[in-house]
């Protein structure tokens, strides 16, 4: 794959000289960090470029893109090859999602995607960094952004040889512990605002957070509570035990133990998961520009992003509380949660991810969340558990694709995390089809 990336970068240099470039990227952490990496690279190359950050890519959005600029799609595009192929522009796609392609790529489209090469799984930000590394010399700040994007796409447990070279380029510190963030802030606040993992009786409850620390024997001193990264081995073990006792399924606690990635950001060591959440919060609250400026190194954007993040966390905690009390449709190994207009469509995917890793549901359970967006419904689906097994597992992208093919809409994603956007008038039809397909899949398995 690295040889293919070299050729891709070489062709990019040839095709973009004295041309205007439009970067179209996804609005989540992986997409924003990908855009920032290439934006910084294009500045070094003295290329003229602009950004367009999108929640999703559909036919209408593609048709309305510039007809004269070179188009660079980041962290999206693979599911829209048919529509993109109708463009006359020179197109470059850097993406890691499954490819919807029945034949060879048109000559005007060049793509980097691990699915083309049978390569290790890589986030969009890591792919963007690999391309950037071929265009300009390696840069630790951009490698740090790649790590943040990787963590944001929950791919830190899928580190292969290529990803290891990126970690080697980055300015990072890695520590093993419970995957609780921010690991650099006082533990009582980290626990209170912790949503991934979601801890019953602790998340959203300051008293519950203090009780856990008291049970773990972690003392409150003159400076307050320690941060997670300051705990010694014994304290870390006691904290893990205290949290595990509050989990419905103690055995799943091992899923929340792993590597904490601390990256140099604004000349300070920061928790990559917290930075990912900060970037993601800006986009989910409708301010992708601030997220992008933050990743490009703008100090003013950092302060604005932090104020957005506080409001986002409050909204997310309220959304999780709503999901816990809201009626659900439960079947065999699936749960459908239709929030209607009670939760913003921009955070419903985050809610689905949190619920899928909350230990509230058995490994392999499919979580389907739905939320209104004007005359449409945003749907997000996840499979519970971090360590998914390929065999005997349901393909969520295939299910979303098949349903939208029947009732209309746009779909995309991966086998274990997929979504779609459908018309609000198709709400009941969608739910009926999901139930039928998931019940059928259980019988088939």
Long-range contacts (C-beta under 8 A, 24 or more apart in sequence): 1-112, 1-114, 1-117, 1-119, 1-162, 2-130, 2-162, 4-112, 4-116, 4-117, 5-112, 5-127, 5-130, 5-131, 5-134, 6-134, 8-92, 8-110, 8-111, 8-112, 8-131, 8-134, 9-131, 9-134, 9-135, 10-134, 11-110, 12-92, 12-110, 12-131, 12-135, 13-45, 13-135, 15-70, 15-90, 15-92, 16-47, 16-70, 16-90, 19-47, 19-48, 19-69, 19-70, 19-90, 20-48, 20-49, 20-50, 20-66, 20-68, 20-69, 20-70, 21-47, 21-48, 21-49, 21-50, 21-69, 21-70, 21-71, 21-72, 22-49, 22-50, 22-51, 22-52, 22-65, 22-66, 22-69, 22-70, 22-71, 22-72, 23-49, 23-50, 23-51, 23-52, 23-72, 23-74, 24-52, 24-53, 24-54, 24-57, 24-65, 24-71, 24-72, 24-73, 24-74, 24-76, 24-77, 25-51, 25-52, 25-53, 25-54, 25-73, 25-74, 25-75, 25-76, 26-53, 26-54, 26-55, 26-57, 26-74, 26-75, 26-76, 26-124, 27-53, 27-54, 27-55, 27-283, 27-288, 27-291, 28-75, 28-152, 28-153, 28-280, 28-283, 29-148, 29-149, 29-151, 29-152, 29-153, 29-276, 29-277, 29-279, 29-280, 29-283, 30-75, 30-123, 30-124, 30-125, 30-149, 30-150, 30-152, 30-153, 31-74, 31-75, 31-76, 31-124, 32-149, 32-279, 32-283, 32-288, 32-291, 32-292, 32-295, 33-125, 33-128, 33-145, 33-146, 33-148, 33-149, 33-152, 33-279, 33-295, 34-74, 34-75, 34-94, 34-124, 34-125, 34-127, 34-128, 34-149, 35-74, 35-128, 35-292, 35-295, 36-145, 36-292, 36-295, 36-296, 37-125, 37-128, 37-129, 37-132, 37-142, 37-145, 37-146, 38-72, 38-74, 38-94, 38-128, 38-131, 38-132, 39-292, 39-296, 40-132, 40-139, 40-141, 40-142, 40-296, 41-131, 41-132, 41-135, 41-136, 41-142, 44-136, 45-135, 45-136, 51-292, 53-283, 53-288, 53-289, 53-292, 55-346, 56-410, 56-412, 56-421, 57-410, 57-412, 58-410, 58-421, 59-83, 59-410, 62-86, 62-87, 65-89, 74-124, 74-128, 75-124, 75-125, 76-412, 77-111, 78-111, 78-113, 78-115, 79-411, 79-412, 81-105, 81-109, 84-109, 85-109, 94-124, 94-127, 94-128, 94-131, 95-124, 95-127, 96-121, 96-122, 96-123, 96-124, 96-127, 97-412, 97-413, 97-414, 98-397, 98-413, 98-414, 98-415, 119-162, 120-158, 120-160, 120-161, 120-162, 120-163, 121-155, 121-158, 121-160, 122-150, 122-155, 122-162, 122-163, 123-149, 123-150, 123-152, 123-153, 123-155, 124-149, 124-153, 125-149, 125-150, 125-152, 125-153, 126-150, 126-162, 126-163, 126-166, 129-166, 129-169, 130-162, 130-166, 133-169, 138-169, 139-169, 140-169, 140-170, 140-171, 140-264, 141-171, 141-264, 141-297, 143-167, 143-169, 143-170, 143-171, 144-170, 144-171, 144-172, 144-263, 144-264, 144-265, 145-295, 146-170, 147-172, 147-261, 147-263, 147-272, 148-263, 148-265, 148-272, 148-275, 148-276, 148-279, 148-295, 149-276, 151-261, 151-272, 151-273, 151-276, 152-273, 152-276, 152-277, 152-279, 152-280, 154-353, 154-386, 156-258, 156-259, 156-261, 157-258, 157-386, 157-387, 170-263, 171-263, 171-264, 172-261, 172-262, 172-263, 172-264, 172-272, 173-261, 173-262, 173-269, 174-259, 174-260, 174-261, 174-262, 175-229, 175-259, 175-260, 175-262, 176-257, 176-258, 176-259, 176-260, 177-228, 177-229, 177-231, 177-236, 177-257, 177-260, 178-228, 178-236, 178-239, 178-240, 178-243, 178-256, 178-257, 179-256, 179-257, 179-258, 179-260, 179-273, 180-228, 180-256, 181-228, 181-260, 181-271, 181-273, 181-274, 181-277, 182-227, 182-228, 182-271, 182-273, 182-274, 183-227, 183-228, 183-229, 183-260, 183-262, 183-271, 183-273, 183-274, 184-227, 184-228, 184-229, 184-262, 184-269, 184-270, 184-271, 184-274, 185-227, 185-274, 186-224, 186-225, 186-226, 186-227, 187-213, 187-218, 187-225, 187-226, 187-227, 187-228, 187-239, 188-213, 188-224, 188-225, 190-227, 190-228, 193-313, 193-317, 195-313, 195-316, 195-317, 195-320, 195-354, 196-353, 196-354, 196-357, 196-358, 197-243, 197-247, 197-256, 197-357, 197-358, 197-359, 198-320, 198-354, 198-355, 198-357, 198-358, 198-359, 198-360, 199-243, 199-246, 199-247, 200-246, 200-247, 200-248, 200-360, 201-246, 202-243, 202-246, 203-317, 203-320, 204-317, 204-320, 204-321, 212-239, 212-242, 212-243, 212-246, 213-239, 213-242, 215-242, 216-241, 216-242, 228-260, 229-260, 229-262, 229-271, 247-359, 248-359, 248-360, 249-359, 249-362, 252-359, 252-363, 252-385, 253-359, 255-357, 255-359, 255-385, 255-386, 255-387, 256-357, 266-297, 266-299, 266-302, 277-309, 278-305, 278-306, 278-309, 279-305, 280-350, 281-305, 281-308, 281-309, 281-312, 281-313, 282-308, 282-309, 282-312, 283-346, 284-312, 284-344, 284-346, 284-347, 284-350, 285-311, 285-312, 285-315, 285-346, 286-346, 312-347, 315-344, 315-347, 316-347, 316-350, 316-351, 316-354, 319-343, 319-344, 319-347, 319-348, 319-351, 320-351, 320-354, 320-355, 323-351, 323-355, 323-369, 329-431, 329-435, 331-435, 331-438, 331-439, 331-442, 332-438, 332-439, 332-442, 333-362, 333-364, 333-365, 333-366, 333-438, 333-442, 334-365, 334-366, 334-367, 334-368, 334-434, 334-435, 334-438, 335-361, 335-365, 335-366, 335-367, 335-368, 336-368, 336-370, 336-431, 336-434, 336-435, 337-367, 337-368, 337-369, 337-370, 338-369, 338-370, 338-427, 338-431, 339-369, 339-370, 339-371, 339-372, 340-370, 340-371, 340-372, 341-371, 341-372, 342-371, 343-371, 344-371, 345-371, 345-372, 345-373, 345-376, 345-377, 345-378, 346-378, 348-378, 348-380, 349-378, 349-380, 349-419, 351-380, 352-380, 352-381, 352-382, 353-380, 353-382, 353-417, 355-382, 356-382, 356-383, 356-384, 356-385, 357-384, 357-385, 357-386, 364-393, 366-394, 366-396, 366-438, 368-434, 370-427, 370-430, 372-424, 373-421, 375-423, 375-424, 376-421, 376-422, 376-423, 376-424, 377-421, 377-422, 377-423, 377-424, 377-426, 377-427, 377-430, 378-419, 378-421, 379-419, 379-420, 379-421, 379-422, 379-430, 380-417, 380-419, 381-413, 381-417, 381-418, 381-419, 382-416, 382-417, 383-416, 383-417, 388-416, 390-415, 392-445, 394-438, 394-441, 394-445, 399-434, 399-437, 399-438, 399-441, 402-437, 403-430, 403-433, 403-434, 403-437, 406-433, 407-433
